[in-house]
Amino acid sequence: MPLTPAQQAEIDEARATPRPTLRAVAEGIERHLYVAHPVLDHGLVRVIDYMGDDGAIVQAARVSYGRGTRAVSNDEGLIRYLMRHWHSTPFEMCEVKFHVKLPVFVARQWIRHRTANVNEYSARYSILDREFYIPAPEQLAAQSTVNNQGRGAVLSGDEAQRVLDILRDDAMRSYDHYEGMLSQEGQQGLARELARMNLPANIYTQWYWKTDLHNLFHFLRLRADAHAQYEIRVYAEAMCRIVADWVPLAYAAFEDYRLGGVSLSGKAVEVLKRRLAGETVTQETSGMSKGEWREFEGVWGK
Ligand SMILES: Cc1cc2nc3c(=O)[nH]c(=O)nc-3n(C[C@H](O)[C@H](O)[C@H](O)COP(=O)(O)OP(=O)(O)OC[C@H]3O[C@@H](n4cnc5c(N)ncnc54)[C@H](O)[C@@H]3O)c2cc1C
């Protein structure tokens, strides 16, 4: 478990002191507030704060004065309409702030999502913990032979052990050197901001990450996708579960139209129409490139 007893006590204390509020409260996410959801070997995701609920989305769409009196079925229909037609600003009325602990190489992918507010743990100010991501045996895989951006067969036996030994040894040696270089009493050493520079990219960092629901859905669509690297995907999946509890109607629409849906090119639509009319269409007669055809066939089959 990634939390120390002191950290857990802080969370327990925060959860033990509820306050009344006139603001919209989403019961589903209240259960998650402050709770650390473990991810990878030392990582976590937890909700620090949130604003809004499914009702806030429909309120904004209708620019209403109060909570509104419409039935849930109307709200659901409106949310699905908004999602279907990319009417995205009502979703921006909901916000959420996460605390995330993640390996630096995952953070590098994550930080590319610019539409969030981030504050990261300062390794200039503080000393990093001796915590490194070491993949579980089933994630220790060779380079894929068909996908340049992916992994293939899982390593086994001596090869798995050899790679694991290298990962562990390098991490421990780098951290020993980091500690050894830090300025200490009686020895000049290096400043924290410099001593950190030889630490490997599998060391853990932490940040607060705040975004709105529209941009969170964009992040989740890209990072909960099967094409995303496993190590960021597991964070996205943990967040999906939280968002499903927070805004169940919006999440269901997102799951249906974005996660479960596909977008079609004009050529793909034409191929489907021709197939429905009984015509046999091949890549050569489709007007699509080989890559486009492969992806199309991956969804629609032969
Ligand atoms: C599977 C996968 C593989 C990837 N591989 C690579 C790779 O090899 N190399 C690499 O460098 N990156 C790679 N990326 C990162 C990718 O290119 C994007 O940078 C990342 O997914 C963030 O997406 P975004 O810009 O849409 O998100 P955000 O930054 O959150 O932006 C959301 C949307 O806001 C708008 N926006 C935000 N900022 C601007 C701006 N300054 N100007 C104009 N519009 C803006 C855009 O419409 C954007 O789509 C990969 C991502 C994925 C999911």
The ligand as a MOL file (V3000), in Angstrom:
LIG
                    3D

  0  0  0     0  0            999 V3000
M  V30 BEGIN CTAB
M  V30 COUNTS 53 58 0 0 0
M  V30 BEGIN ATOM
M  V30 1 C -1.5330 6.4630 -28.0750 0
M  V30 2 C -0.8090 7.7820 -28.0650 0
M  V30 3 C 0.4360 7.8960 -28.6440 0
M  V30 4 C 1.1240 9.1420 -28.6400 0
M  V30 5 N 2.3670 9.2120 -29.1860 0
M  V30 6 C 3.0390 10.4040 -29.1470 0
M  V30 7 C 4.3630 10.5240 -29.6870 0
M  V30 8 O 4.9200 9.5760 -30.2230 0
M  V30 9 N 5.0200 11.7170 -29.5800 0
M  V30 10 C 4.4160 12.8040 -29.0070 0
M  V30 11 O 5.0390 13.8680 -28.9580 0
M  V30 12 N 3.1780 12.7270 -28.4880 0
M  V30 13 C 2.4800 11.5690 -28.5320 0
M  V30 14 N 1.2280 11.4820 -27.9880 0
M  V30 15 C 0.6500 12.6680 -27.3380 0
M  V30 16 C -0.4260 13.3340 -28.2220 0
M  V30 17 O 0.1220 13.7920 -29.4490 0
M  V30 18 C -1.0380 14.5400 -27.4700 0
M  V30 19 O -0.0350 15.4790 -27.1920 0
M  V30 20 C -1.6890 14.1200 -26.1650 0
M  V30 21 O -2.5120 12.9990 -26.3610 0
M  V30 22 C -2.5030 15.2830 -25.6140 0
M  V30 23 O -3.6260 15.4640 -26.4500 0
M  V30 24 P -4.2530 16.8990 -26.6690 0
M  V30 25 O -3.2620 17.8720 -27.1960 0
M  V30 26 O -5.4870 16.6920 -27.5220 0
M  V30 27 O -4.7150 17.2560 -25.1700 0
M  V30 28 P -4.7790 18.6640 -24.4290 0
M  V30 29 O -3.4510 19.2900 -24.3710 0
M  V30 30 O -5.5320 18.4390 -23.1520 0
M  V30 31 O -5.6640 19.5260 -25.3720 0
M  V30 32 C -7.0580 19.2480 -25.5600 0
M  V30 33 C -7.4860 19.9520 -26.8200 0
M  V30 34 O -7.3390 21.3610 -26.6110 0
M  V30 35 C -6.8720 21.9790 -27.8020 0
M  V30 36 N -5.5920 22.6310 -27.5000 0
M  V30 37 C -4.9080 22.5910 -26.3190 0
M  V30 38 N -3.7930 23.3400 -26.3980 0
M  V30 39 C -3.7670 23.8520 -27.6370 0
M  V30 40 C -2.8920 24.6920 -28.3280 0
M  V30 41 N -1.8050 25.2150 -27.7660 0
M  V30 42 N -3.1710 25.0100 -29.6120 0
M  V30 43 C -4.2470 24.5190 -30.2180 0
M  V30 44 N -5.1440 23.7250 -29.6280 0
M  V30 45 C -4.9190 23.4020 -28.3470 0
M  V30 46 C -6.7540 20.8850 -28.8490 0
M  V30 47 O -7.9610 20.8200 -29.5620 0
M  V30 48 C -6.6010 19.6390 -28.0360 0
M  V30 49 O -7.0300 18.4670 -28.6970 0
M  V30 50 C 0.5160 10.2830 -28.0100 0
M  V30 51 C -0.7560 10.1430 -27.4280 0
M  V30 52 C -1.4140 8.9310 -27.4520 0
M  V30 53 C -2.7680 8.8340 -26.7960 0
M  V30 END ATOM
M  V30 BEGIN BOND
M  V30 1 1 1 2
M  V30 2 1 2 3
M  V30 3 2 2 52
M  V30 4 2 3 4
M  V30 5 1 4 5
M  V30 6 1 4 50
M  V30 7 2 5 6
M  V30 8 1 6 7
M  V30 9 1 6 13
M  V30 10 2 7 8
M  V30 11 1 7 9
M  V30 12 1 9 10
M  V30 13 2 10 11
M  V30 14 1 10 12
M  V30 15 2 12 13
M  V30 16 1 13 14
M  V30 17 1 14 15
M  V30 18 1 14 50
M  V30 19 1 15 16
M  V30 20 1 16 17
M  V30 21 1 16 18
M  V30 22 1 18 19
M  V30 23 1 18 20
M  V30 24 1 20 21
M  V30 25 1 20 22
M  V30 26 1 22 23
M  V30 27 1 23 24
M  V30 28 2 24 25
M  V30 29 1 24 26
M  V30 30 1 24 27
M  V30 31 1 27 28
M  V30 32 2 28 29
M  V30 33 1 28 30
M  V30 34 1 28 31
M  V30 35 1 31 32
M  V30 36 1 32 33
M  V30 37 1 33 34
M  V30 38 1 33 48
M  V30 39 1 34 35
M  V30 40 1 35 36
M  V30 41 1 35 46
M  V30 42 1 36 37
M  V30 43 1 36 45
M  V30 44 2 37 38
M  V30 45 1 38 39
M  V30 46 1 39 40
M  V30 47 2 39 45
M  V30 48 1 40 41
M  V30 49 2 40 42
M  V30 50 1 42 43
M  V30 51 2 43 44
M  V30 52 1 44 45
M  V30 53 1 46 47
M  V30 54 1 46 48
M  V30 55 1 48 49
M  V30 56 2 50 51
M  V30 57 1 51 52
M  V30 58 1 52 53
M  V30 END BOND
M  V30 END CTAB
M  END
